[in-house]
């Protein structure tokens, strides 16, 4: 995997390539919206939105010693919003999570092996935590749009700070088969996040059932494809700025996090052609801090276009 070389390879690719600029042109885009409205609640991780552009890395750009891969770059702009359960309370709620937001830019490199069924991805995200993230204004605007009471406690949110994190994930297709006309896939994965936003290690797996595109076949994915995904992930958390507060300054509202957090997700993906897919995923998340009485739920809608 050569983890230590991947960030350097990404920088190398974007700064020293002799290929033409048009070879780096985007070939796809995505829009993702996550909200706990789909789970019937309005608390904790309450909203997330992300816009993405993706494109192929021209052959010959990455150093040959990184192996034989199909590689692509991805640029993202995203915002995440966190809030306590009692949104009408103006003062700090000591036993509930802080108000917080993160507005970020991200760049990542994904490699898919041409010889073995595995994919890995390294990414860098840099953004603004605190009032500069615009999270408070976004939540108030959305609540006004849907006719919900406006949250009152955003003056207590985390302070402005630069947020940085590096992520890595490795996934391998351990099994694929066809039974009674349906495709079955199993993909275990491991990963980690490092930075002043989140530091954790993760272990998970996803099972896909239906008409599932074979991304390692090398053939065009003409579709249509329709499949269900059942996924699980466990994270071992060392730091979470949205619960622990800032690593760079003392004080402020903090709560005691749980060291182990798990997600269970069920999703449906419809890929009509190779250029368009739509998916919905519903996620159940175990409590993230000690005073949290119930687990959380949220839904995620993703639209992907390619050309």
For each residue, the residues with C-beta under 8 A, 3 or more apart:
1: 120 170
2: 5 6 66
3: 6 122 168
4: 8
5: 2 8 9 66
6: 2 3 9 10 109 120 122 168
7: 10 11 122 124 166
8: 4 5 11 12
9: 5 6 12 13 62 63 66 109
10: 6 7 13 14 73 107 109 122 124
11: 7 8 14 15
12: 8 9 15 16 62 63
13: 9 10 16 17 57 61 62 73 109
14: 10 11 17 73
15: 11 12
16: 12 13
17: 13 14 24 58 61
18:
19: 23 24 58 60 61
20: 23
21: 24 25
22: 25
23: 19 20 58
24: 17 19 21 55 57 58 73
25: 21 22 55
26: 29 53 54 55
27: 54 55 56 306 307
28: 53 54 55 304 305 306 307
29: 26 51 52 53 54 304 305 306
30: 50 51 52 54 302 303 304 305
31: 50 51 52 302 303
32: 48 49 50 52 300 301 302 303
33: 48 49 300 301
34: 45 47 48 49 298 299 300 301
35: 38 46 47 48 298 299
36: 39 41 42 43 44 45 46 47 296 297 298 299
37: 40 41 42 146 299
38: 35 282 297 298 299
39: 36 282 296 297 298 299
40: 37 297
41: 36 37 44 85 296 297
42: 36 37 46 83 85 87 148
43: 36 46 83 84 85 87 296
44: 36 41 82 83 84 85 97 288 292 296
45: 34 36 48 80 81 82 285 296 298
46: 35 36 42 43 81 82 83 139 298
47: 34 35 36 79 80 81 138 139 142
48: 32 33 34 35 45 78 79 80 81 300
49: 32 33 34 78 79
50: 30 31 32 76 77 78 79
51: 29 30 31 76 77 78
52: 29 30 31 32 74 75 76 77
53: 26 28 29 74 75 76
54: 26 27 28 29 30 72 73 74 75 306
55: 24 25 26 27 28 72 73
56: 27 70 71 72 73
57: 13 24 61 62 71 72 73 109
58: 17 19 23 24 61
59:
60: 19
61: 13 17 19 57 58
62: 9 12 13 57 66 69 71
63: 9 12 66
64:
65:
66: 2 5 9 62 63 69 111
67: 111 113
68: 113 114 115
69: 62 66 111 112 113 114
70: 56 111 112 114
71: 56 57 62 109 110 111 112
72: 54 55 56 57 109 110
73: 10 13 14 24 54 55 56 57 107 108 109 110
74: 52 53 54 106 107 108 109 110 123
75: 52 53 54 105 106 107
76: 50 51 52 53 104 105 106 107 108 125
77: 50 51 52 104 105 106
78: 48 49 50 51 103 104 106
79: 47 48 49 50 101 102 103 104 133 134 135 138
80: 45 47 48 101 102 104 135
81: 45 46 47 48 100 101 135 138 139
82: 44 45 46 97 98 99 100 101 135 242
83: 42 43 44 46 87 97 99 139 151 153
84: 43 44 87 89 93 96 97 98 99 153
85: 41 42 43 44 93 96
86: 89 93 96
87: 42 43 83 84 149 150 151 152 153
88: 149 151 152
89: 84 86 93 152 153
90: 152 153 155
91: 153 156
92: 98 153 156 253
93: 84 85 86 89 96 153
94: 253
95: 255 291
96: 84 85 86 93 255 291 292
97: 44 82 83 84 100 242 243 255 288 289 292
98: 82 84 92 156 157 158 242 243 245 252 253 254 255
99: 82 83 84 135 136 151 153 154 156 157 158
100: 81 82 97 129 130 135 157 158 241 242
101: 79 80 81 82 129 130 133 134 135 136 138 157
102: 79 80 127 128 129 133 135 163 197 242
103: 78 79 127 128 132 133 134 135
104: 76 77 78 79 80 125 126 127 128 163
105: 75 76 77 125 126 127
106: 74 75 76 77 78 123 124 125 126
107: 10 73 74 75 76 123 124
108: 73 74 76 121 122 123 124 167
109: 6 9 10 13 57 71 72 73 74 121 122 123
110: 71 72 73 74 119 120 121
111: 66 67 69 70 71 119 120 121
112: 69 70 71 118 119 215 216
113: 67 68 69 116 117 118 119 216
114: 68 69 70 218
115: 68
116: 113 172
117: 113 172 173 176 216
118: 112 113 170 171 172 173
119: 110 111 112 113 170 171 172
120: 1 6 110 111 168 169 170 171
121: 108 109 110 111 167 168 169
122: 3 6 7 10 108 109 166 167 168
123: 74 106 107 108 109 166 167 168
124: 7 10 106 107 108 164 165 166 167
125: 76 104 105 106 163 164 165 166 167 195 197
126: 104 105 106 162 163 164
127: 102 103 104 105 133 162 163
128: 102 103 104 132 133 160 161 162 163
129: 100 101 102 132 133 158 159 160 161 162 163 197 241
130: 100 101 133 157 158 159 160 161
131: 134 136 157 159 160
132: 103 128 129 160
133: 79 101 102 103 127 128 129 130
134: 79 101 103 131 137 138
135: 79 80 81 82 99 100 101 102 103 138 139 154 157
136: 99 101 131 139 140 151 154 157
137: 134 140 141
138: 47 79 81 101 134 135 141 142
139: 46 47 81 83 135 136 142 143 151 154
140: 136 137 143 144 150 151 154
141: 137 138 144 145
142: 47 138 139 145 146
143: 139 140 146 147 148 149 150 151
144: 140 141 147 148 150
145: 141 142
146: 37 142 143
147: 143 144
148: 42 143 144
149: 87 88 143
150: 87 140 143 144
151: 83 87 88 99 136 139 140 143 154
152: 87 88 89 90
153: 83 84 87 89 90 91 92 93 99 156 157
154: 99 135 136 139 140 151 157
155: 90
156: 91 92 98 99 153 253
157: 98 99 100 101 130 131 135 136 153 154
158: 98 99 100 129 130 161 241 242 245 246 252 253
159: 129 130 131 246 249 252
160: 128 129 130 131 132
161: 128 129 130 158 196 241 246 248 249
162: 126 127 128 129
163: 102 104 125 126 127 128 129 195 196 197 241
164: 124 125 126 195 196 197
165: 124 125 193 194 195 196 197 198 199
166: 7 122 123 124 125 193 194 195
167: 108 121 122 123 124 125 191 192 193 194
168: 3 6 120 121 122 123 191 192
169: 120 121 189 190 191 202
170: 1 118 119 120 189 190 191
171: 118 119 120 187 188 189
172: 116 117 118 119 187 188 189
173: 117 118 176 185 186 187 216
174: 186 187 188
175: 184 185 186
176: 117 173 183 184 185 186 214
177: 183 184
178: 181 182 183 184
179: 182 184
180:
181: 178
182: 178 179 209 210 211
183: 176 177 178 208 209 210 211 212 214 227
184: 175 176 177 178 179 207 208 209 212
185: 173 175 176 206 207 208 209 212
186: 173 174 175 176 205 206 207
187: 171 172 173 174 205 206 207 208
188: 171 172 174 204 205
189: 169 170 171 172 202 203 204 205 206
190: 169 170 201 202 203 204
191: 167 168 169 170 201 202 204
192: 167 168 200 201 202
193: 165 166 167 197 198 199 200 202
194: 165 166 167 199
195: 125 163 164 165 166 198 199
196: 161 163 164 165 239 241 246 247 248
197: 102 125 129 163 164 165 193 241
198: 165 193 195 237 239 240 241
199: 165 193 194 195 237 238 239
200: 192 193 235 236 237 238 239 240
201: 190 191 192 235 236
202: 169 189 190 191 192 193 233 234 235 236
203: 189 190 233 234
204: 188 189 190 191 231 232 233 234 263
205: 186 187 188 189 231 232
206: 185 186 187 189 229 230 231 232
207: 184 185 186 187 229 230 231
208: 183 184 185 187 212 227 228 229
209: 182 183 184 185 212 227 228 230
210: 182 183 225 226 227 228
211: 182 183 224 225 226 227
212: 183 184 185 208 209 225 227
213: 221 223 225 271
214: 176 183 217 219 221
215: 112 221
216: 112 113 117 173
217: 214
218: 114
219: 214
220: 274
221: 213 214 215 225 271 274
222: 273 274
223: 213 271 272 273 274
224: 211 270 271 272 273
225: 210 211 212 213 221 269 270 271 277
226: 210 211 268 269 270 271
227: 183 208 209 210 211 212 268 269
228: 208 209 210 266 267 268 269
229: 206 207 208 265 266 267 268 269 281
230: 206 207 209 265 266 267
231: 204 205 206 207 263 264 265 266 267
232: 204 205 206 262 263 264 265
233: 202 203 204 262 263 265
234: 202 203 204 260 261 262
235: 200 201 202 260 261 262 263
236: 200 201 202 259 260
237: 198 199 200 240 257 258 259 260 261
238: 199 200
239: 196 198 199 200 244 247
240: 198 200 237 243 244 257 288
241: 100 129 158 161 163 196 197 198 244 245 246 247
242: 82 97 98 100 102 158
243: 97 98 240 254 255 256 257 288 289
244: 239 240 241 247 254 257
245: 98 158 241 251 252 253 254
246: 158 159 161 196 241 249 250 252
247: 196 239 241 244
248: 161 196
249: 159 161 246 252
250: 246
251: 245
252: 98 158 159 245 246 249
253: 92 94 98 156 158 245
254: 98 243 244 245
255: 95 96 97 98 243 289 290 291
256: 243 289 290 291
257: 237 240 243 244 288 289 290
258: 237 261 286 287 288 289 290 292
259: 236 237
260: 234 235 236 237
261: 234 235 237 258 285 286 287 288
262: 232 233 234 235 285 286
263: 204 231 232 233 235 283 284 285 286
264: 231 232 283 284
265: 229 230 231 232 233 281 282 283 284
266: 228 229 230 231 281 282
267: 228 229 230 231 279 280 281 282 300
268: 226 227 228 229 279 280 281
269: 225 226 227 228 229 277 278 279
270: 224 225 226 277 278 279
271: 213 221 223 224 225 226 274 276 277
272: 223 224 276 277 278
273: 222 223 224 276
274: 220 221 222 223 271 306
275: 305 306 307
276: 271 272 273 303 304 305 306
277: 225 269 270 271 272 302 303 304
278: 269 270 272 301 302 303 304
279: 267 268 269 270 300 301 302 304
280: 267 268 299 300 301 302
281: 229 265 266 267 268 299 300 302
282: 38 39 265 266 267 297 298 299 300
283: 263 264 265 297 298 299 300
284: 263 264 265 295 296 297
285: 45 261 262 263 288 295 296 297 298
286: 258 261 262 263 295
287: 258 261 290 292 293 294 295 296
288: 44 97 240 243 257 258 261 285 292 296
289: 97 243 255 256 257 258 292
290: 255 256 257 258 287
291: 95 96 255 256
292: 44 96 97 258 287 288 289
293: 287
294: 287
295: 284 285 286 287
296: 36 39 41 43 44 45 284 285 287 288
297: 36 38 39 40 41 282 283 284 285
298: 34 35 36 38 39 45 46 282 283 285
299: 34 35 36 37 38 39 280 281 282 283
300: 32 33 34 48 267 279 280 281 282 283
301: 32 33 34 278 279 280
302: 30 31 32 277 278 279 280 281
303: 30 31 32 276 277 278
304: 28 29 30 276 277 278 279
305: 28 29 30 275 276
306: 27 28 29 54 274 275 276
307: 27 28 275
